Amino acid sequence: MRKVRFVEPGKLYRMIKEELDAAYFEVMERGDLIDRGQLRSFEENLARFVGTKYAVGLNSGYDALHMSLRAAGIGPGDEVIVPAHTFVATCSAVVNVGATPVLVDVGKDFNIACDLIEEAVTPRTRAVIPVHLSGWMADMVRVMEIARRHDLIVIEDACQSLGSSMIDPATGERRMAGAWGLTGCWSFYPFKILGGYGDGGAITTDDPEVALFARRMRYNGEDRETGEYHGHGFTCLLDNLQAAFLDVKLRYLPRWIERRKGIAARYREALSDLPDLLLPHYDDPRRDHVYQNYTLRAKQGNDFSEYLKANGIEVLTQFRKPYYRHEALKLKDRGFPETEAISREVCSLPMNVEIDDADIDYVIAVVRRFYGR
């Protein structure tokens, strides 16, 4: 039976092996292990790519969310609006600074339903965290308008959407995910569109005070130049070796995004006649999809995804059980019908730059066979 991997990091490594190996040997031969030039180079290049003044490398996407909330001064007594459909880390970061997450349902594009945000605002609401899922941004024009009306801080969970963009009506130009709110939060977990060889994360921001706070707090609260401590911090610095790898891969990201768009176009052409599938192609020319994941909805739910798995195709089914249904998290379920429907139907097909055309053809053939086409 043919096997199609959801992602194949080893194959991608072999595609750019010479440059990755050179980065490794440079770090090792120089002994550049913690907070060295490779980290600063990556931070500068990431900020330039996103279109912000600063980037600060951290240990994970969760640390980016956590650090952003602390930099914004959010804590006990505050409420933060988060989507009901997202990875639990978005919500956990709010809980772990002592604030209260208030969940809001999502739309058919998996992102926060802007029509529902304002009804969740109370006098205690301090912030909103829109999540840009699978390479498709939340409607940041509307999110920012709502935030301005209610004086809310915006922290973008952009962990799945590096490179996506939306037209800013103020300028008429495209503005990248992670460049709208107080911070953009990034994950470099290996399966991400820009993945490391271990975990990693970052924030991007235009605020110099936020960047300075994050640089100090990521290293136990210490200012590395003066040795002065500026608070009880954390240990969540992006590893220098990972930064070196990510800096290499960042150079390839624009062409890798084009490859993902090409794969998505092939899926669309081959599967759009299947009425029981809702494909991730949305009618909004303002926004640009970079296809971190090709996340569709199948009316047959688990039967569909299990059929693909039984035929050798690795798929992702995030999240069959919504995070607010896990009793240990003690979250309030206010009723989220779209999230519940997504949880039954969600399935992400293989989407990566290392996949070959024959594997794409096989995925398409298996999907069509399931539907008897």
N, C-alpha and C positions, 0 to 999 in steps of 0.2 A: 504493500500500500504506500502511496506517495505521502510524504510528510511535509507539511508547510508550517514553518515556525511563525509565531506571532511577531517576534523580533529575533534577530540572530546576531548578537553582539560580536561573536567570534568572526563571522564573515565580514562585518563592517570593519573590524580591526584589520583584517587582511587587505581590505581595499585601500587603507591609508597607513599601512604598517610602517613604512619608512619614516614618515613624519612623526608618528606617535612614538616610535622607538627613539628617534632623535630627541624628542622632548624628554623622554624618560632618562636617557643617558646624560643629558644636560643637567637635569635636576640631581641625579645621583652623583655625578662626578664633582659637581660644585658643592654638594651637601646642602642644597637649598630645600630644606624640609618644611619649615614653618614660616609663614608670613614673609615671603621673599618676592623677588621681582616678577616671577611668573604669575603670582596672584595679582599683583598690581597691574600687570599687563592685561590679564584677562578682565579685570574690573573695568579698566579704561575702554577696552574693546566692546565689552557687553553694554556699557553705558552708551557708547557711540551707536551701537546697533539698535538699541531700544529708543534712543533719542532723548536721554536724560543726562543731567550733569554728573550724576554719581551712580556708582554701583558698589555694593559691599558684599563680598563673598562670605557665605555662611555654610553651616554643616548640612542643611537640609531645607526643603520647602517649608516644613513645619517651623523651623527656626526663623525663616523669613517672616512668616505670619506672626509668630510670637514676638519677635523683635519689633515688628512694625506696630503692633498694638501697644507695646511698652513705650516705644518712642512717641506715640500719640497720646500717652498719658491715660490710657483706658484701663480701668480697674474696677474694684468692688463698687456696686451700686449702678454701674453703667450697663446699658443694653447694646448689643451689636446684632444687626440683621444679617443673616447668612442664608444661603439657599438650602432647601430641604434635600436636594439631590446634589451631592458632592462627596468627595473623600472626607472621612471623619476629621482629618487634621484641621480643616478649616474651622470647624466648630470647637475642637479640643483646644486650639490656641486661645479662643475667647474664654473658655472655661478656666484655663490655666493662668490667666492674668486676673482671675477673680470676677470677671464680668459675666453677664447672662446672655447666651445666644437666643435670638428670636428667629425662628425658622419661617421661611417664606417659600411657597411652591415655585416651581419652574415652568417654563413654557415648552412647546414642542421641540425647541432647539436645544433643550437640556439646560439652558441658562436661566438665571433668576427672572421671574415674571415681573417686569417693571410695574405693571398695573396693580400689583399686590403689595408693593413696597410701602406706599404711604399709609395704608391701613394698619401696618405693623408698627408705625412710628408712635412712640409715647414720649412724655417729658424726660424719660430716662435714656432715650436712644442717643448714642454718641457717634455711632459709625455704622457703615454698611460695607460688607465684603462681597462684591460681585465676583463670581468664579467664571473664568473663561474656559469652558470645557472642550476638550478634544481638538483644539485648534481653531475654535470659533468663539469670538469675543461676545461677551454680554453687550447689550445696547448701552454703551458707555455715554452716549449723548444724553439719553434719558436718565441714566443713573446720576450723572453729574447735575442735571437740572433739578432732580429731586433732592439731591444732597445740598445744593445751594439754598433751596427753599426752606429746608429744615435744619440748616447749619450742621450737617453731618460730615464726619471725616470719611473719606473713601480709601479703602485699602484693597488693591486688586490682587486676587488670587489668580495669577496668570501662569501657574505652574505647568499647565498643559498647552499653552498657546504662544510660545516664543515665536515671534515673526508675524503673528496675525496683526491686523490693523483695521482702522475704521476712519472714515472721512470726518474730520473735525469741521463742523459748520462755521466756526469762527474764522478759519483760515482757508477752507476749501481743500486742504491737503490731508493726506493720510497720516494718522497718528498711531503709533504702535501700541499694542497691549503693553501694560506696565508703565505707561508714560502719562496716564490720566489722573490717577489718584495721588494721595500723599506718598504712597509707595506702590511699586509692583513687586510681587513675590514670585520667586522662581524656584523650581526644583530641577536638579540635574541627576535625578535617579536614573539608573541605566536605561530604562524603557522610554524615557522622555525623548522629545524631538532633538534636544541637545543633551545627551546622556553621558555621564562619566563612567568610570570603572570602579564604582563605589558610590556612596551617596554624596550629595552636595546641594547647595542652594545659594540664593543671593536675593538682595533687594535692589531695586533701582528707584531713584528719587531725584527731585530737583532741589530738595530742602537740605542745605548744608548742615543744619543742626541734627536732622534725622540721620544723615550719613555719619556724622561724628559720633552720635550716640551709639549707633550700631557697631562702629569700628571699636569703640571702647568696650561695650558690653559683650561683644563676641569673644573677648579675651579677658574675662574675669573682671571687667570694669576698668582695666588699666589703659592709660594712655601710653602706648609703646615708645613714644619719643621722650616723654618726661618721667615716666615711671610712676606718675601720680594716679591714684585710684579715684574714680568718679562715681562709685556706687558698687553694690553687690551685683556682679555680672554673671556671666555664663561661660561655658567653654563650647563654642559653636563656630569656630573659624573654619572656612573652607580650606581643606588640605592643599598644600602648595603643589603637590604632584597632580592632584585632580585638576587644579587650575591650569596647569601646563597642558594636560590632555584636552581640556575644554577649549582652551585658546586655539589649539590646532583645529578642532572640530568646528568651532564657530566660523572659521574661514570658509568652510564647505556648506554652511547652513543655507544660504540663498539657493544654491543649486539643488540641495537636498529637498528644499520646500517645493521647487518646481517638479522634481521627480514624484513627490507625494501627490501633487495636484494632477499629474499625469495618470497615476494609478487610480486616483479617485474618479477621474474622467472615464477610465475604462470600466470601472465598476458601475458607474452611472449609465453608460451606454448599454451595458450588458444586462442590467437588472431593473431598469426603470419601468419595464412593462409588467413587473410582478406586483399586483395590487396589495398583497399582504405585507409588503416591505415598505417602510418609510425611510427613505435614504437621506443622508445628511447633506442635502443641497438646499439651501434656503434662499428665498427670494428677497435679498437685501443687498443691492449692489454697493452700498456704503461699506459693507464689511467684507473682509478677505479671509477665506478659510485656508488654513495651512495643513489641515489633516494630520494633527498629532495622532489621532485615531480615526478610523472610518467606522463611526458608531451609528448603526442603524437600529430600527425597531421592527421586530417581526411579530405578527399577530400570534404565531404559534409558540412564541416564547421559548421555554426550555427545550421543547421538542426540536426546534430549529437548531439551537446551538449544540445540543447533544448529537444531532445528526452530523453536523460538521466535524465535531470532535471524533466521532466514530469513523469518519472518513479521512482522518489524519490531519485535519486543519485545526491549528490552535486558535481559539477565539477568546475574547475577554467578555465577561458578563458582569460588569460593574453597574449597579450593585443590586443583586437579587433581593437582598434584605436591606431596606433603607436604614441608615445609621441610627435614626431616632427610634427605631424599633428594638434596639439592643437595650435591655433593661438596665444594665450596669451603668449606662451613660446618663440615665435619669433626665431625659429630655422630654419636652412637652410636644405631643402630637396634636396639632391644631387642625389636622385634616389636610392632606396634600394629594389630591386625586391624580394630578399629572405625574408626580413622583412615583406614586403607587403603580400607575400604568407603565411608566418607563421601566420600573424595576422588574415587571413581569416580562417585558418585551425586549430589553436592551441586549445588543450583541455587537461587538466590534470585530470586524474582519481583519486579517493580517494586513498591516500597513507599515512598511518600512522601506528605507532606500536600498537595502541589500537584497530585497526579494527580486527574483527574475520573472520575466514575462510568462514563462511556462507555468510557474507556480500561480500567478494571477489567473491564468486561463483555467487552471485546475480548480481554484476556489470558485470561480464563476460557474464552472460546469457542475460542481457539487451543489451549489445553491440552486441552480436551475433544476437539477435532478430532484432535489427535495420537493420542489413545487410541480414536478411532473412536466417540465417544459424542455 
